[in-house]
Amino acid sequence: MLKQSDRRRSWGCRPWNSTESEGASQAGDGQHRGSVCSVGARSGSQASIPRWPEGYYNYYIEEDVDGEGDDDLKDDPGEEARPPEAKTDLPAASATLNVNVGGQSYRLAYWQLACYPKTRLGRLATSTSRSRQLGLCDDYEEQTDEYFFDRDPAVFQLVSNFYASGVLLVLDELCPRRFLEELGYWGVRLQYTPRCCRICFEERRDELSDQLKIQRELRAQAQAEEAEELFRDMRFYAPQRRRLWNLMEKPFSSVAAKAIGVASSLFVLISVVALALNTVEEMQQQAGQGAGGGDPPPILEHVEMLCIAFFTLEFLLRLASTPDLRRFARSALNMVDLVAILPLYLQLLLECFTGEDPRHSNGSPREHDIETVGRVGKVGQVLRIMRLMRVLRILKLARHSTGLRAFGFTLRQCYQQVGCLMLFITMGIFTFSAAVYSVEHDMPNTNFTSIPHAWWWAAVSISTVGYGDMYPETILGRLFAFLCIAFGIILNGMPISILYNKFSDYYSKLKAYEYTAMRRERGKVEFLQRARKKMAECLARSHLQPPQRQES
């Protein structure tokens, strides 16, 4: 037997389990792990048995302090450490952990913390390793036995209430991201919150995530896609490509860049107008006119070739100066630039394939296009489709128009609402066309000869346009027509407000980001100009200053 002075007695608690025998609850079996809470005190102090909550029972163990005695009473090195021992000069009844969070002190019971051993304070309460305890906190005061944490006290107030009640509450005024960071630091899971608080918190978190994602995308659209490190890592002509990239992608970086942006917009407008005027019969070239029996290309064709040459040069300069080819290929505006110049080159390629130039053939260019289609078959049909794609040049204005980019961004963000709208319109067309056909197909001289023929009437009625080329004659058919029109009014009115509100929001934000980027670029330009001016003044002053005479 050990002496009374050589033993240390530790009280603890364990949840009651009816299957355990009374003898197994003694400390000698080494089962006081996990949620065991204990406060150690030497036998010489006046220690009272701590009072544990209902459902727990008391036990104690006696350990050899000086290493003497039986082997079964010695601590096992591999055994999990028990909760930290209170200071020897404090009474053993003070089974609390003193923490200071952001300047506010808290006293938390060991048994409450040990019920959640995977949390930070739970590990702090169940560990006897001083190095591990100091690693879990920011600082420790030996005089007051207080652990310091440089964290938000407002969130920790909710964490301390969680240890006391087992329920984690969420306040609406807390930032969701900041709250999750604090919970991650303390090791408390969000699953301990009530269902009502969790629903509201998840809604605010998802809304905040969406807003941050939208802001990042809008800021990326407002600013030029440039990465400083990519230009530094370039091996060939990095400074020249950097200046060329600023010239093509940053209109407010210099006067030349702004002039190129204005010229690009003017060429887009001129090419679209020339494309439209080229379809007018009075503007087309007449056969048999001109000297030598062959006429030179009309002025509109020269204008179109000049615009295509400018667009090609612009596209090649952007391609040559881009710091990232993958990002350049994924850009929608760059794809629009490629589609704007591709039809003409395909037309020239097919003309070389057919071996005939329309300028040296009889008839107008339109007749020559029809002959070409007849010769090459499907290839000519592809050519005609590509010629129609020249109308997409107007989309090049989106590079210089904030409204067009905001509208495209709205459609991308609201693709679910737009998809639902198209689905409802399709369902209405199929439903009302079948209903009207079933009551109108027996009428003499009716236009509703089949359901596909009735699709046009249903589409026009749902869109509330009503051309009047097809209309029902029976009373039941007119009733279906009224329902179709009412359905179209309700259907078109629902998403318009949502799309308009989001478009207004995105437009204002994109405009603000563009203004910020413009001011930043102008600030850089003005700073460089002031620096050059100041340096020139300093150099001029140094040259004008007479040399000082050396004293003998």
LOMI-934921 format. One record per residue (C-alpha): x, y, z. Coordinates in steps of 0.2 Angstrom, whole numbers, plus 5000, padded with zeros to 4 digits. Example, Ala and Ser with C-alpha at 12.3 -4.5 7.8 and 13.67 -1.06 7.14 Angstrom:
@px->5062, py->4978, pz->5039;
@px->5068, py->4995, pz->5036;
***
This chain:
@px->5000, py->5000, pz->5000;
@px->5006, py->5018, pz->4996;
@px->5006, py->5031, pz->5009;
@px->4992, py->5044, pz->5010;
@px->5004, py->5058, pz->5005;
@px->5010, py->5048, pz->4990;
@px->4993, py->5046, pz->4982;
@px->4983, py->5058, pz->4971;
@px->4964, py->5056, pz->4970;
@px->4954, py->5062, pz->4955;
@px->4936, py->5063, pz->4954;
@px->4926, py->5060, pz->4938;
@px->4909, py->5057, pz->4930;
@px->4903, py->5045, pz->4917;
@px->4885, py->5044, pz->4909;
@px->4875, py->5030, pz->4918;
@px->4873, py->5014, pz->4908;
@px->4862, py->5000, pz->4915;
@px->4872, py->4987, pz->4907;
@px->4888, py->4991, pz->4916;
@px->4891, py->4983, pz->4932;
@px->4895, py->4993, pz->4948;
@px->4912, py->4986, pz->4949;
@px->4916, py->4992, pz->4931;
@px->4914, py->5010, pz->4936;
@px->4929, py->5010, pz->4947;
@px->4944, py->5019, pz->4940;
@px->4955, py->5004, pz->4940;
@px->4948, py->4997, pz->4924;
@px->4954, py->5012, pz->4914;
@px->4938, py->5016, pz->4906;
@px->4937, py->5034, pz->4910;
@px->4940, py->5040, pz->4892;
@px->4931, py->5051, pz->4879;
@px->4918, py->5061, pz->4889;
@px->4926, py->5058, pz->4906;
@px->4927, py->5074, pz->4916;
@px->4939, py->5075, pz->4931;
@px->4947, py->5087, pz->4943;
@px->4962, py->5082, pz->4951;
@px->4968, py->5087, pz->4968;
@px->4981, py->5081, pz->4981;
@px->4974, py->5072, pz->4996;
@px->4981, py->5085, pz->5007;
@px->4969, py->5098, pz->5001;
@px->4951, py->5101, pz->5006;
@px->4942, py->5094, pz->4991;
@px->4924, py->5091, pz->4990;
@px->4916, py->5079, pz->4978;
@px->4910, py->5089, pz->4962;
@px->4891, py->5088, pz->4958;
@px->4888, py->5081, pz->4941;
@px->4872, py->5083, pz->4931;
@px->4858, py->5070, pz->4933;
@px->4862, py->5054, pz->4924;
@px->4880, py->5054, pz->4928;
@px->4888, py->5044, pz->4943;
@px->4904, py->5048, pz->4953;
@px->4920, py->5038, pz->4953;
@px->4938, py->5041, pz->4958;
@px->4955, py->5034, pz->4955;
@px->4971, py->5034, pz->4966;
@px->4987, py->5036, pz->4957;
@px->5005, py->5035, pz->4963;
@px->5013, py->5052, pz->4962;
@px->5031, py->5047, pz->4966;
@px->5031, py->5032, pz->4955;
@px->5031, py->5019, pz->4969;
@px->5018, py->5006, pz->4972;
@px->5010, py->4993, pz->4962;
@px->5013, py->4992, pz->4943;
@px->4994, py->4992, pz->4939;
@px->4992, py->5010, pz->4947;
@px->5005, py->5018, pz->4935;
@px->5000, py->5028, pz->4920;
@px->5001, py->5020, pz->4904;
@px->5011, py->5031, pz->4891;
@px->4999, py->5026, pz->4877;
@px->4983, py->5030, pz->4887;
@px->4974, py->5045, pz->4882;
@px->4977, py->5060, pz->4893;
@px->4964, py->5065, pz->4906;
@px->4957, py->5083, pz->4907;
@px->4969, py->5096, pz->4913;
@px->4972, py->5097, pz->4931;
@px->4968, py->5113, pz->4940;
@px->4981, py->5124, pz->4948;
@px->4987, py->5117, pz->4965;
@px->4984, py->5133, pz->4974;
@px->4966, py->5133, pz->4968;
@px->4952, py->5123, pz->4977;
@px->4948, py->5107, pz->4968;
@px->4929, py->5111, pz->4968;
@px->4932, py->5125, pz->4955;
@px->4930, py->5112, pz->4940;
@px->4929, py->5126, pz->4927;
@px->4940, py->5131, pz->4913;
@px->4944, py->5150, pz->4912;
@px->4945, py->5157, pz->4894;
@px->4947, py->5175, pz->4888;
@px->4940, py->5178, pz->4870;
@px->4942, py->5195, pz->4863;
@px->4944, py->5203, pz->4880;
@px->4929, py->5195, pz->4888;
@px->4931, py->5181, pz->4901;
@px->4921, py->5165, pz->4902;
@px->4921, py->5151, pz->4915;
@px->4916, py->5135, pz->4907;
@px->4913, py->5118, pz->4916;
@px->4925, py->5104, pz->4912;
@px->4911, py->5091, pz->4911;
@px->4902, py->5102, pz->4898;
@px->4917, py->5104, pz->4887;
@px->4922, py->5086, pz->4888;
@px->4905, py->5081, pz->4881;
@px->4911, py->5087, pz->4864;
@px->4929, py->5081, pz->4864;
@px->4932, py->5085, pz->4846;
@px->4930, py->5103, pz->4848;
@px->4944, py->5115, pz->4852;
@px->4939, py->5118, pz->4870;
@px->4935, py->5100, pz->4872;
@px->4952, py->5095, pz->4867;
@px->4959, py->5109, pz->4878;
@px->4949, py->5102, pz->4893;
@px->4953, py->5084, pz->4890;
@px->4972, py->5086, pz->4887;
@px->4986, py->5086, pz->4901;
@px->5000, py->5090, pz->4889;
@px->5005, py->5108, pz->4892;
@px->5013, py->5110, pz->4874;
@px->4996, py->5104, pz->4866;
@px->4986, py->5115, pz->4877;
@px->4997, py->5130, pz->4872;
@px->4995, py->5125, pz->4854;
@px->4976, py->5126, pz->4855;
@px->4976, py->5144, pz->4862;
@px->4984, py->5160, pz->4858;
@px->4991, py->5164, pz->4875;
@px->4991, py->5158, pz->4893;
@px->4991, py->5168, pz->4909;
@px->4998, py->5157, pz->4923;
@px->4993, py->5169, pz->4937;
@px->4975, py->5168, pz->4933;
@px->4975, py->5151, pz->4925;
@px->4967, py->5159, pz->4909;
@px->4968, py->5154, pz->4891;
@px->4967, py->5168, pz->4879;
@px->4959, py->5168, pz->4861;
@px->4960, py->5182, pz->4849;
@px->4943, py->5178, pz->4841;
@px->4926, py->5187, pz->4839;
@px->4918, py->5187, pz->4856;
@px->4900, py->5189, pz->4848;
@px->4901, py->5172, pz->4840;
@px->4909, py->5164, pz->4855;
@px->4895, py->5170, pz->4866;
@px->4884, py->5158, pz->4855;
@px->4897, py->5144, pz->4856;
@px->4897, py->5146, pz->4875;
@px->4878, py->5144, pz->4876;
@px->4880, py->5129, pz->4865;
@px->4891, py->5120, pz->4878;
@px->4879, py->5125, pz->4891;
@px->4863, py->5120, pz->4882;
@px->4868, py->5109, pz->4868;
@px->4859, py->5120, pz->4855;
@px->4869, py->5132, pz->4843;
@px->4859, py->5148, pz->4839;
@px->4862, py->5159, pz->4824;
@px->4859, py->5178, pz->4824;
@px->4854, py->5187, pz->4808;
@px->4866, py->5201, pz->4810;
@px->4881, py->5190, pz->4809;
@px->4890, py->5188, pz->4793;
@px->4887, py->5170, pz->4786;
@px->4905, py->5168, pz->4780;
@px->4912, py->5175, pz->4796;
@px->4901, py->5164, pz->4807;
@px->4906, py->5148, pz->4797;
@px->4925, py->5153, pz->4799;
@px->4922, py->5155, pz->4818;
@px->4913, py->5139, pz->4819;
@px->4927, py->5130, pz->4810;
@px->4940, py->5137, pz->4822;
@px->4931, py->5132, pz->4837;
@px->4927, py->5115, pz->4829;
@px->4908, py->5116, pz->4832;
@px->4897, py->5109, pz->4818;
@px->4882, py->5118, pz->4810;
@px->4871, py->5103, pz->4813;
@px->4869, py->5108, pz->4831;
@px->4858, py->5122, pz->4826;
@px->4839, py->5121, pz->4826;
@px->4830, py->5118, pz->4810;
@px->4822, py->5135, pz->4809;
@px->4838, py->5144, pz->4812;
@px->4847, py->5133, pz->4799;
@px->4835, py->5136, pz->4785;
@px->4837, py->5155, pz->4787;
@px->4855, py->5154, pz->4789;
@px->4857, py->5143, pz->4773;
@px->4846, py->5155, pz->4763;
@px->4857, py->5170, pz->4768;
@px->4873, py->5160, pz->4765;
@px->4867, py->5154, pz->4747;
@px->4861, py->5172, pz->4743;
@px->4878, py->5179, pz->4748;
@px->4888, py->5166, pz->4738;
@px->4877, py->5170, pz->4723;
@px->4880, py->5189, pz->4725;
@px->4899, py->5187, pz->4727;
@px->4900, py->5176, pz->4712;
@px->4890, py->5188, pz->4701;
@px->4902, py->5202, pz->4707;
@px->4917, py->5193, pz->4703;
@px->4910, py->5189, pz->4685;
@px->4905, py->5207, pz->4683;
@px->4922, py->5213, pz->4689;
@px->4930, py->5201, pz->4677;
@px->4920, py->5208, pz->4662;
@px->4923, py->5226, pz->4667;
@px->4942, py->5224, pz->4668;
@px->4953, py->5217, pz->4655;
@px->4958, py->5199, pz->4656;
@px->4976, py->5202, pz->4661;
@px->4988, py->5193, pz->4673;
@px->5004, py->5201, pz->4677;
@px->5013, py->5185, pz->4680;
@px->5008, py->5178, pz->4663;
@px->5017, py->5193, pz->4654;
@px->5032, py->5191, pz->4665;
@px->5034, py->5173, pz->4660;
@px->5033, py->5176, pz->4642;
@px->5048, py->5172, pz->4632;
@px->5046, py->5181, pz->4616;
@px->5043, py->5200, pz->4615;
@px->5034, py->5201, pz->4632;
@px->5035, py->5221, pz->4633;
@px->5029, py->5223, pz->4615;
@px->5015, py->5211, pz->4618;
@px->5010, py->5219, pz->4634;
@px->5009, py->5236, pz->4626;
@px->4999, py->5229, pz->4611;
@px->4987, py->5220, pz->4623;
@px->4984, py->5237, pz->4632;
@px->4981, py->5245, pz->4616;
@px->4968, py->5233, pz->4610;
@px->4959, py->5229, pz->4627;
@px->4960, py->5244, pz->4637;
@px->4952, py->5259, pz->4628;
@px->4956, py->5271, pz->4642;
@px->4974, py->5267, pz->4644;
@px->4980, py->5279, pz->4631;
@px->4973, py->5291, pz->4617;
@px->4978, py->5278, pz->4604;
@px->4969, py->5264, pz->4612;
@px->4953, py->5275, pz->4613;
@px->4955, py->5279, pz->4595;
@px->4956, py->5261, pz->4590;
@px->4940, py->5257, pz->4600;
@px->4930, py->5271, pz->4592;
@px->4937, py->5265, pz->4575;
@px->4931, py->5248, pz->4578;
@px->4914, py->5253, pz->4582;
@px->4913, py->5264, pz->4567;
@px->4919, py->5250, pz->4555;
@px->4905, py->5238, pz->4563;
@px->4891, py->5251, pz->4559;
@px->4898, py->5254, pz->4541;
@px->4899, py->5235, pz->4538;
@px->4881, py->5232, pz->4543;
@px->4875, py->5247, pz->4533;
@px->4884, py->5241, pz->4518;
@px->4878, py->5223, pz->4520;
@px->4860, py->5230, pz->4521;
@px->4862, py->5241, pz->4506;
@px->4870, py->5227, pz->4495;
@px->4853, py->5218, pz->4495;
@px->4844, py->5233, pz->4487;
@px->4841, py->5230, pz->4468;
@px->4844, py->5248, pz->4464;
@px->4861, py->5247, pz->4472;
@px->4867, py->5231, pz->4464;
@px->4877, py->5230, pz->4448;
@px->4868, py->5229, pz->4431;
@px->4875, py->5216, pz->4418;
@px->4882, py->5223, pz->4402;
@px->4887, py->5240, pz->4409;
@px->4905, py->5247, pz->4411;
@px->4920, py->5247, pz->4399;
@px->4926, py->5231, pz->4391;
@px->4910, py->5221, pz->4395;
@px->4915, py->5219, pz->4413;
@px->4911, py->5230, pz->4427;
@px->4923, py->5233, pz->4442;
@px->4917, py->5228, pz->4459;
@px->4904, py->5240, pz->4466;
@px->4908, py->5253, pz->4480;
@px->4899, py->5243, pz->4493;
@px->4909, py->5228, pz->4489;
@px->4925, py->5238, pz->4492;
@px->4918, py->5245, pz->4508;
@px->4914, py->5227, pz->4514;
@px->4932, py->5221, pz->4510;
@px->4939, py->5235, pz->4519;
@px->4929, py->5232, pz->4535;
@px->4934, py->5213, pz->4534;
@px->4952, py->5218, pz->4532;
@px->4951, py->5229, pz->4548;
@px->4942, py->5215, pz->4558;
@px->4955, py->5202, pz->4552;
@px->4969, py->5213, pz->4558;
@px->4961, py->5217, pz->4574;
@px->4958, py->5199, pz->4578;
@px->4975, py->5194, pz->4573;
@px->4983, py->5208, pz->4585;
@px->4972, py->5202, pz->4599;
@px->4977, py->5184, pz->4596;
@px->4996, py->5188, pz->4595;
@px->4996, py->5199, pz->4611;
@px->4985, py->5188, pz->4622;
@px->4994, py->5181, pz->4638;
@px->4983, py->5165, pz->4639;
@px->4977, py->5156, pz->4623;
@px->4964, py->5145, pz->4632;
@px->4956, py->5160, pz->4640;
@px->4956, py->5169, pz->4623;
@px->4947, py->5154, pz->4615;
@px->4934, py->5153, pz->4629;
@px->4929, py->5171, pz->4627;
@px->4912, py->5174, pz->4619;
@px->4917, py->5191, pz->4612;
@px->4932, py->5183, pz->4603;
@px->4921, py->5170, pz->4595;
@px->4910, py->5184, pz->4589;
@px->4925, py->5192, pz->4581;
@px->4929, py->5176, pz->4572;
@px->4911, py->5173, pz->4566;
@px->4911, py->5191, pz->4559;
@px->4926, py->5187, pz->4547;
@px->4924, py->5169, pz->4544;
@px->4910, py->5170, pz->4531;
@px->4919, py->5180, pz->4518;
@px->4934, py->5169, pz->4518;
@px->4924, py->5153, pz->4516;
@px->4915, py->5162, pz->4501;
@px->4932, py->5165, pz->4493;
@px->4937, py->5147, pz->4497;
@px->4922, py->5140, pz->4488;
@px->4924, py->5152, pz->4474;
@px->4941, py->5145, pz->4471;
@px->4934, py->5128, pz->4473;
@px->4921, py->5131, pz->4459;
@px->4934, py->5139, pz->4448;
@px->4924, py->5154, pz->4443;
@px->4924, py->5172, pz->4448;
@px->4907, py->5181, pz->4449;
@px->4914, py->5197, pz->4442;
@px->4918, py->5189, pz->4426;
@px->4902, py->5180, pz->4423;
@px->4886, py->5186, pz->4416;
@px->4872, py->5191, pz->4427;
@px->4871, py->5199, pz->4444;
@px->4881, py->5193, pz->4460;
@px->4865, py->5185, pz->4466;
@px->4862, py->5175, pz->4451;
@px->4880, py->5169, pz->4452;
@px->4877, py->5164, pz->4470;
@px->4862, py->5153, pz->4464;
@px->4872, py->5145, pz->4450;
@px->4886, py->5141, pz->4463;
@px->4873, py->5133, pz->4474;
@px->4867, py->5123, pz->4460;
@px->4885, py->5117, pz->4455;
@px->4892, py->5113, pz->4472;
@px->4876, py->5107, pz->4480;
@px->4877, py->5105, pz->4499;
@px->4893, py->5116, pz->4500;
@px->4884, py->5130, pz->4491;
@px->4870, py->5129, pz->4504;
@px->4883, py->5130, pz->4518;
@px->4890, py->5145, pz->4509;
@px->4873, py->5154, pz->4509;
@px->4870, py->5150, pz->4528;
@px->4888, py->5158, pz->4531;
@px->4883, py->5173, pz->4521;
@px->4868, py->5176, pz->4532;
@px->4879, py->5175, pz->4547;
@px->4887, py->5191, pz->4542;
@px->4873, py->5199, pz->4551;
@px->4881, py->5194, pz->4568;
@px->4894, py->5207, pz->4565;
@px->4882, py->5219, pz->4575;
@px->4887, py->5209, pz->4590;
@px->4904, py->5216, pz->4589;
@px->4897, py->5231, pz->4597;
@px->4895, py->5222, pz->4613;
@px->4914, py->5224, pz->4616;
@px->4911, py->5243, pz->4617;
@px->4893, py->5243, pz->4624;
@px->4889, py->5241, pz->4643;
@px->4871, py->5238, pz->4639;
@px->4873, py->5223, pz->4627;
@px->4885, py->5215, pz->4639;
@px->4874, py->5217, pz->4654;
@px->4859, py->5210, pz->4644;
@px->4870, py->5195, pz->4639;
@px->4875, py->5193, pz->4657;
@px->4857, py->5193, pz->4662;
@px->4852, py->5179, pz->4650;
@px->4866, py->5169, pz->4657;
@px->4862, py->5171, pz->4675;
@px->4843, py->5169, pz->4672;
@px->4845, py->5154, pz->4661;
@px->4833, py->5144, pz->4672;
@px->4819, py->5157, pz->4672;
@px->4821, py->5158, pz->4653;
@px->4821, py->5139, pz->4651;
@px->4805, py->5138, pz->4661;
@px->4797, py->5152, pz->4651;
@px->4801, py->5142, pz->4635;
@px->4795, py->5126, pz->4642;
@px->4778, py->5134, pz->4647;
@px->4777, py->5142, pz->4630;
@px->4780, py->5125, pz->4621;
@px->4767, py->5117, pz->4632;
@px->4754, py->5130, pz->4628;
@px->4757, py->5129, pz->4610;
@px->4755, py->5110, pz->4609;
@px->4740, py->5110, pz->4621;
@px->4730, py->5124, pz->4613;
@px->4734, py->5119, pz->4595;
@px->4728, py->5102, pz->4598;
@px->4712, py->5108, pz->4606;
@px->4708, py->5120, pz->4592;
@px->4712, py->5107, pz->4579;
@px->4700, py->5095, pz->4587;
@px->4685, py->5107, pz->4585;
@px->4690, py->5116, pz->4569;
@px->4696, py->5103, pz->4557;
@px->4678, py->5098, pz->4552;
@px->4674, py->5116, pz->4546;
@px->4674, py->5119, pz->4527;
@px->4689, py->5129, pz->4520;
@px->4697, py->5129, pz->4537;
@px->4716, py->5132, pz->4539;
@px->4717, py->5120, pz->4554;
@px->4721, py->5105, pz->4543;
@px->4733, py->5097, pz->4556;
@px->4740, py->5100, pz->4573;
@px->4757, py->5107, pz->4565;
@px->4747, py->5119, pz->4555;
@px->4739, py->5125, pz->4571;
@px->4756, py->5128, pz->4579;
@px->4758, py->5144, pz->4571;
@px->4741, py->5151, pz->4577;
@px->4745, py->5145, pz->4594;
@px->4762, py->5154, pz->4595;
@px->4755, py->5170, pz->4588;
@px->4741, py->5169, pz->4600;
@px->4752, py->5166, pz->4616;
@px->4763, py->5180, pz->4611;
@px->4748, py->5191, pz->4610;
@px->4753, py->5197, pz->4592;
@px->4738, py->5190, pz->4583;
@px->4741, py->5192, pz->4564;
@px->4724, py->5187, pz->4559;
@px->4729, py->5175, pz->4545;
@px->4722, py->5160, pz->4555;
@px->4707, py->5161, pz->4567;
@px->4694, py->5149, pz->4574;
@px->4676, py->5150, pz->4568;
@px->4667, py->5139, pz->4580;
@px->4661, py->5145, pz->4598;
@px->4671, py->5132, pz->4606;
@px->4686, py->5136, pz->4596;
@px->4685, py->5155, pz->4600;
@px->4684, py->5150, pz->4619;
@px->4700, py->5140, pz->4617;
@px->4707, py->5156, pz->4608;
@px->4702, py->5167, pz->4623;
@px->4710, py->5155, pz->4635;
@px->4726, py->5154, pz->4624;
@px->4728, py->5173, pz->4624;
@px->4724, py->5174, pz->4643;
@px->4738, py->5161, pz->4646;
@px->4750, py->5171, pz->4635;
@px->4747, py->5187, pz->4645;
@px->4750, py->5179, pz->4662;
@px->4765, py->5169, pz->4655;
@px->4773, py->5184, pz->4648;
@px->4770, py->5195, pz->4663;
@px->4778, py->5184, pz->4676;
@px->4797, py->5183, pz->4671;
@px->4797, py->5201, pz->4663;
@px->4798, py->5209, pz->4680;
@px->4812, py->5197, pz->4686;
@px->4822, py->5199, pz->4671;
@px->4821, py->5218, pz->4671;
@px->4825, py->5220, pz->4689;
@px->4841, py->5209, pz->4687;
@px->4846, py->5218, pz->4671;
@px->4845, py->5235, pz->4680;
@px->4855, py->5228, pz->4694;
@px->4868, py->5220, pz->4683;
@px->4869, py->5236, pz->4672;
@px->4872, py->5247, pz->4687;
@px->4885, py->5236, pz->4694;
@px->4894, py->5234, pz->4678;
@px->4894, py->5252, pz->4675;
@px->4901, py->5256, pz->4692;
@px->4915, py->5243, pz->4689;
@px->4919, py->5250, pz->4672;
@px->4920, py->5267, pz->4680;
@px->4932, py->5261, pz->4693;
@px->4943, py->5252, pz->4681;
@px->4943, py->5268, pz->4670;
@px->4948, py->5279, pz->4684;
@px->4962, py->5267, pz->4689;
@px->4969, py->5267, pz->4671;
@px->4967, py->5286, pz->4670;
@px->4976, py->5287, pz->4687;
@px->4991, py->5276, pz->4680;
@px->4992, py->5287, pz->4664;
@px->4992, py->5303, pz->4674;
@px->5004, py->5297, pz->4686;
@px->5016, py->5292, pz->4672;
@px->5014, py->5309, pz->4664;
@px->5017, py->5318, pz->4680;
@px->5033, py->5307, pz->4684;
@px->5040, py->5311, pz->4666;
@px->5036, py->5329, pz->4668;
@px->5044, py->5330, pz->4685;
@px->5060, py->5320, pz->4679;
@px->5061, py->5332, pz->4664;
@px->5061, py->5347, pz->4676;
@px->5074, py->5340, pz->4687;
@px->5085, py->5336, pz->4672;
@px->5083, py->5353, pz->4665;
@px->5086, py->5361, pz->4682;
@px->5102, py->5351, pz->4684;
@px->5109, py->5356, pz->4667;
@px->5105, py->5375, pz->4669;
@px->5113, py->5375, pz->4686;
@px->5131, py->5383, pz->4685;
@px->5145, py->5372, pz->4691;
@px->5151, py->5376, pz->4709;
@px->5169, py->5384, pz->4711;
@px->5181, py->5374, pz->4721;
@px->5189, py->5384, pz->4735;
@px->5208, py->5383, pz->4735;
***
